Amino acid sequence: MTDKKTEKRPVAAEETADGTPLVSEEMLDGLMARVEEEDAELLGPDGLLSQVTKAVLERALDEELTDHLGYEKGDWGGRGSGNSRNGITPKRVHTDVGTVDLEVPRDRNGDFEPRIVPKGATRLKGFNERIIALYARGMTVRDVRAHLEEIYGVDVSPDLISRVTDAVWEELEEWRNRPLDSVYPILYIDALMIKIRDGVVSNRPVYLAVGVDLEGRKHVLGLWIGDSNGEGSKFWLSVLTELKNRGMGDVLIVCCDGLKGLPEAIEATWPQAVVQTCVIHLLRASFRYAGNDQRKKVAAQLRPIYTAPTVEAAEQAFAEFESGLGQRYPAIVRLWKDTWETFIPFLAFPAEIRRVVYTTNMIESINYQLRKVTKNRGHFPNEKAALKLLYLAIRNITTKRGGEAGTGTPGWTACLNQLAIYFPGRFNVA
């Protein structure tokens, strides 16, 4: 019969610099044997992990005191040294594995300053990060408190959660004011709506800008909260001006929705930029005027317009739509006519560029993630609370999608080559 231990999968353990596991498999086997024999709990206030954490921390504190005093516990060589051990002080700390009651050793002179569990600290490193992580996923303060109570057996006050999450505010301000590259080939801009209480609860637009740098990496460049009048081109002008003041001297293509006045705001900031209406925005706006049973038919007849090889071919396809199905949906015809001048730049691009600027779906994907974390809130008490959560959510998205370097763009090399031909002299690749 095969020995039971040989059937176990190897336990992955952290290693020291020389490759030695910090926790031996023999120690883990012993701990797990205790769990099986005594039917002990792993997690919770009285769980095995909490007991191990307590033992490790108390051993570390004792070693720190030994280092501070200069002699081992019980060593007669310490007599007459001018300082000695002086009992313990009970201390309760919150850790990632739960609340732990420690016995912190004291020295007689009172000048021992523990580093692993500093004086006055009630939460060890990692616990605050856990609160921030839960908050960043859209949990309300009540949800965070309930989760910590259920998993770690600790009651955390709303004020504590607010103070912990406020710690990211300085990081947020630094992120919002960081310098930008001098040239971004493509800039995507869009807005989403959230509810904020400012005397009364009102819908407020959150303006979002995502730039694609010369390496094809996408970066969230900033977020701004507008007033209760809704998304407006005047506010967009202030956003674009701020981006320019932070170093963005030139943009080749700005992909946006069909907001009235927005093209003028873009051209006032970067006169040479090509303003491109997002095709997906245009299609979705068109579908609002058609019944659910007719949307596939409308989509099929609009497709020859935005897939046309030339402007002339697109004009012919649009004329056919206008004389046919457009008779039934005059609002769709008017919509396309009103946005035609900012739609047709797309048709002049070669296929390599079209594939990248076709849509703001990428920024809409970010908006979707942001809506997920804000939908549970109902409303925010103020702008600061909203910005704090939105930034934490963006930080999470960025981490998942490629870290600080940003997210890559498929087909970017081919696109960059075509951009260099289409926009000669506008950028240099080092």
Phi, psi and omega in degrees: 000137180288134179299140185299324183294328182289344180276347182287144174287144178301141179272124178287129180228151175295148182240155174280179183299329181270009176091001180280129179299138177292327178237120183287155177295328178297319179295318179295320178299320180295318179295317181291328177296323179294321179300316183290317185288319185261001183054041184281154176277143176276315185254177178095170183303324181254014183287165183298321181295322177295320180293320178294316179301316178300313182296318181293316181296317181293323176296318180295320178295320179295322178293323178297318180294320177301316179296322180294317182282328180093009178206155182287158177297130181085357181284119180294346179292347181273355181293133179081009182284346181097353178206153181203171176293149185217053177080202184225162174237124178291142182211134178254126180232151177259129180235177179295339181258001178133184179278134183234131176265115185254158169248101184271121181292148178244159170247157186294326182281345178073019180252011176285123180243095180300143179262322184288326174230085185300155176300136179085346181280131176245356179227125179280158179306129183115326181288317177299319179298326178293319177299314181297319180297318179294317180297319182294340179270012174093004178292139174287168177301320178297318179296317180298316179299316181295320181295313180295325178293318183288317186274318187250354179068032182232137178264113182254132183283153176302323180296323178296314179300319179297316180294319181295314182287334176295341181296341181273355186298318179297319177297319179298314180297321177296319179295318182290339183248010183293150178291150182247167175295157181287332181225132171237117180303321183225137175234125175257132177229143182198173179219151172230161184254138173227167180254130179229137177273118176226075192085301173233159179282129180219157175283131180231137178281140171251117182271133185230135179233131178234124180253147173254118183277182185293345176267003179082013180269134180268134180229133170286116187273339179169169173217144185221144178254125180270188182270182186282001178281356180095178181296132182219149182292331180295317178292321177302322179299320178292324178295312181295322177297320177297317178300319179295319179294336178274006173118351181282089185282335183209144174227135181280309183227129174248117182259124188211180176273186186266031181300132180297132179089347181293317178304320180294322178295320179293314182294330177290332181272313179231091187303331183269357183289143173271124179267121184239119174290133178295123182297321181294319175303317182296317179293316181296320177297324179294319184294339179295336182267001181242146177292158181304325182283350182250355187295322179296322179292318178296315180300318181296324182276341176275336184304316179300340180286307186275353174256007181297144181287336182220167177297319180299317179294324178293320178298321178293318180295323180291321178299322179292321177295317182298320182280346181254256183297335179297337176297329180277333183235072181297334179294325178293318178299314180297319180302313182291324179294321182291331183254008187302318185293330178264359174268319189292339175306326179304323185288340179278345182283147171290168186302325183296324179280321181305319184297331183274318186265004185309324189205160171266025181305326181298313179289329176293330176296319176296316178302322179298317179295322179292322178296326180298319184276345180260344187294332181282348187280334188076291174205164178259147180290334181197174181296321183299316179298321180292313180298321181300311181292317181298320178295315179299322178294317178297320179299320177296314180299315181298318179297318181291329189261009175138006176077195186296337181291349180089174182263138182287164180243118179301138178073021187291321182301314178296321180295316181297321177299318179289324177297322179297328178280318184286329180236069185297135175077002184274342180205158177235137177260113183293000000 
